[in-house]
Amino acid sequence: MTAPHLSLWQKLYRIKAHHVLLWVLYFIFWAAVYKHQYTSMLFLLFVISMYFIFNAGTFYSVVYYLIPKYFNTHRYGLFILTFIATILLMSVGLAVTLHLIFKAHDNPYAEFYGPIFMMSLSSNGTVLAALGAVKLFTDKVKGERHLRAVEHQRLESELQYLKAQVNPHFLFNAINSVYFLIKKDPDKASETLIKLSDLLRFQLYDCSDEKIAIEKELEYLQNYIALEKLRKGDKIKVAYAPEGILSGFQIAPFLLIPFLENAFKFVSNSNDKLNEIRFKLSRTDDQLTAVFYNTHDAQPKGPVGGIGLKNVKRRLELLYPNRHTLHIDDTPGTYTVTLTLTL
């Protein structure tokens, strides 16, 4: 199994090269700020190095050890104690180091123990707060990116599941209808077989993208209607009413077909009743509205909807959050679904 290809930036990020860059900038910044207060640049860099050792020690100890070990495991008491001890220890260490350096170079700051300690404490606290905020922000960004990737994978899995849900019963009946048409009307049988082939091709291949052209989705729906009308014959009156410009935009695949499948699935089985299915699709500016209406028995044998409807509701929540409305009106004898999308 080959390792995934990583860009140069990803490789550098993995070995924490951005930390090296950060500390180089740290040296450049403080050298530029204090260059006029020191007669020797070498001495200034040496002092900055001492600050760097204790500032970095404080930051890495707290962020990469204390927080994962105590704070993230909800041992807040131990975290507070070790956090305070680390800050004080590093500040005392920096203060003593600076005192010895200044004393060795006869620097007048060597005699000011209190200010040196407060300066050390302030330095460690400021660097920890600044870099900790950056780390918190980057972790938040990475966490949100991970959640988006998980949601995307979940959506892809659901889409693949929907694609695999080729209704065997519908497929069997469609093939059976084509079989009887071969002798009765070969031309119509050939046309029907092409529609069935187009329908299956769309399910298996044409809807692999997150969004597809509305024209493809409508072609799929029309092929499905044609096959169902062939199966049901004169028992169902189907009306399809497009309104507005239904081209030049994209939607997620398999959003509309579950409602149309339900419309055909739950019509009345009575031979004495003429069923009616209406499918209206309209677009006004950036609003797409789909209305599915069908008649059914006053007391249907099972719940209308099923797994397909549950899946499409989840996909709507993921793909069109706060950009869709779904209204279902189930009355004795009729069933109406109204779906509105903001494109």
Residue, then its C-alpha position, 0 to 999 in steps of 0.5 A: m500500500t503506497a503512502p499518500h502524496l504530500s505537498l512540500w508544505q504538508k511535509l514541512y508542517r508535519i515536521k513542525a517547520h512552521h514552528v522553526l519559522l515562528w521562532v526565527l521571526y521571534f528572534i528578528f522581532w526582538a532584535a529589531v526592538y532592542k538593537h538600540q539598547y545594547t552595544s553588542m548585537l551578539f550580547l543581545l542575541f544571547v539575551i534573546s536566546m535565554y528568553f527563547i529557551f524559557n518562553a518556548g519551554t513554558f509554551y510547549s510544556v503547557v500546550y503540548y503536555l499539561i493541556p492534553k494530560y490534565f485539562n483534556t482528561h478533565r483533571y482540572g485541579l491538577f491542571i491548575l496546580t501544574f500550570i501555576a507551578t510551570i509558569l512560576l518555575m519558568s519565570v524564576g528560572l528566566a529571572v535567575t538566568l538574566h540576573l546572572i547574565f547582567k551581573a557578569h556583564d556589569n549591567p545595572y539591571a542585575e540589582f533589580y530582582g523584583p523587576i527582573f522577575m516581573m519582566s520574566l513572568s510577563s514575558n512567559g505569560t504574554v508568549l504563552a497567551a499569544l501562541g496559545a491563542v494561535k494554537l487554539f485557533t488552528d486546532k479549531v480550524k483543523g477540527e472544523r475541517h475534519l468535521r466537514a470531511v466527516e460530513h462529506q464522507r457521510l453524505e457520500s456514503e448515503l449517496q452511494y447507498l441510495k445509488a445501490q437501492v435499485n428497486p428489484h421489484f420495479l426492475f423485475n416488473a419493468i423487464n417483464s413489461v418489456y418482455f410482453l411488448i416485444k411481440k405486441d409492439p416491438d418498436k415500443a419495447s425497444e424504446t422502453l428498453i432504452k429508457l430503462s437502460d438510461l435510468l439504470r445508467f444514471q443510477l450507476y454512473d451519471c450521478s457520481d458528482e455532488k451536484i448534477a445538471i437539472e437537465k439530467e435529473l429531469e431526464y431521469l424523472q421522465n424516464y421513470i414516469a414513462l416506465e411506470k406508465l407502461r407498467k400501470g397502463d390506464k390505471i394512472k393519469v400522470a401530469y407533469a407541469p414544468e414552469g420557469i427556466l429549468s436549465g442552467f443550474q445544478i442540484a444534488p442527485f436523487l433529491l426528487i426521485p424518492f417523492l416520485e417513487n412514493a407517488f407511484k408506490f402508494v396509489s390505490n390498488s383498486n381496479d375501480k379507481l382511476n389514480e392521479i399523479r401530478f408532478k409540478l416543477s417551477r423556478t422563480d429566481d433562485q427558488l426551485t419548487a417541486v410539488f408531488y401529488n397523488t391519490h391513494d386509498a383512504q387507509p393505506k396499508g403502510p406508512v407513506g415514505g419509508i427509508g427513501l424519504k428518511n434518506v432524502k431528509r438527511r441529505l437535505e439537512l446536509l446539502y441545503p441547511n437553512r436553504h430548504t423547506l419540506h411540507i407533507d400534507d397527508t389527507p384521506g385519499t391524497y398525499t402532497v409533498t412540497l419541496t422548496l430549495t434555495l439554489 
